[in-house]
């Protein structure tokens, strides 16, 4: 008697699941549907979303006609037993508060799972992963001719015509777009000023947001052009708004989100009136897979070059390495941490080899990790997790895709 491969898959899953809350799916076993947020819960605070009673783990994701190609873990790549074992551990809360883990390999989504507050149709807060989306919006403007790669070395203030340069502190004219994209602007604002603007955001309206920064920073010097987390995204959103026809908000929607079929999201507005550039955006986990796919395909989506390949290559390269900043601290199996154009890079070691990863990273555990050498995209959403996702990817996910 011959046992077919799908039945064997069921046996493997059953052995792994035991009596836990683990619930994995095979290709066509009458699987339950991915969990969705109900209409009644759609508008409540994320922290109040009811926790899932049972983890949803799918080794053969459903084709939802959302422009994401799907496949089957183990058939289209990956060691199924290894990934399912990791999923069981996540379901048992052994790795912190995961909300989702998705894996795409060679252009196909082959693993999809949701835990705790994760839902397939619930946009999850992105925190600083938003910065990467801002970078890609700049890339889109370059592809369409509103900016050029050469413009990245031009002064920031040359693109913003509503500023009063007579009030700038010394050195402002030396801040380039490249400085803003790598968070090496040199801007240093006192905590008192930041508190003042939070309490009275009126002066931040429009390009006033840039004016007050350039007026109230300490002088810009060669020494101050060092990495300072947070300095740059808002400046780049101002430039985007200044160079594209219409508004930055409409440009991002029409030229990126709509093109990729991303409709279920929330992109909040900053005190300037422009879209937030560094945080306060929500995306579904599947939308995050799309962003990762755009990057691993060198800026191409569904046959159309949305972002120049040259921009993707530079944005995802190691430009800044700052051992003095806590964001660059190495952890087990993760070394060589660096920064590009609102992208993080790190070398992930698995066995006796390391693999370059390029990532969007957001506080609390939001990740889009791209490993080009393995044609792999790993998406994680979480809440209040310790920051060990890169290490877990190196030790538990990469080995499943290394032959």
PyMOL commands that set and color helices and strands:
alter all, ss='L'
color gray80, all
select helices_A, chain A and resi 5-17+46-48+80-91+129-143+150-153+156-159+165-167+172-174+177-181+191-199+201-204+208-216+233-243+248-257+285-296+309-315+326-328+372-374+389-401
alter helices_A, ss='H'
color red, helices_A
select strands_A, chain A and resi 24-25+56-58+98-105+108-114+124-125+265-267+281-283+300-301+304-305+334-339+344-350+353-362+366-371+376-382
alter strands_A, ss='S'
color yellow, strands_A
deselect
rebuild
show_as cartoon
